[in-house]
C-alpha cells in the first residue's frame, strides 16, 4: 500500500489506473465533453472509493450542465469521504449561489477558505455573495490575507479596492487602485473607480 497526494491509501497497480481516469475526466470536463468526463469520474470513483476527487469532478460536471440536485449530491459525497475537502465546500457554495441562497453560499465559501485559503474561486465567490447580501465589510480581511501571499493578483486587488471605496476607506482604495493600474494600465473599470475615489477625497481626478 502507499499514500497518494490526498493522503489516502491505494493499492499498487490501482493507483496509476485511477490517476489516468481522474486526469482524463478533468481534461474532458475542461473541454466540455461532459458525458465522457462523467464516465471517467464514475470509473475512478469505483476504482478508489476512498477518494473524494472523482466526486468533486462529478459535481463540477453536473454543475456545468445545470443539474443542481445531482451536483449537490456529488459534492456531499466528496465531503462525506473527506470532511476537509475544500473543493467540496466550494462546489456546494456554487450550488447555493445558483439557487440564489447567498447566505448559504457565503457560509460554505468561508468553510472552503478555512481548508484552502488560496482558493481563488472561493474568494471571488465570497465577494459575489457579499455583494448580493450587502455585507461587504465581512470579507475585507479574507481579501487582505490572500493579497499578502499574492500581491500581484489584480482581480482580487480590484475587488478589495471596490470594498474599501464602499466602506469609505478612500485612501486605502486609492492606493489599491494605483497599484492595479501600475500592473494593468488598460483597465477602464479601475480608472473609473479611481477617478470617483479621488473626487471623494477632494483631489483632482487623475487623467490617463
Beta strands, then each sheet from edge to edge (+ up, - down):
strand 1: 2-3
strand 2: 9-10
sheet 1: 1+ 2-
end
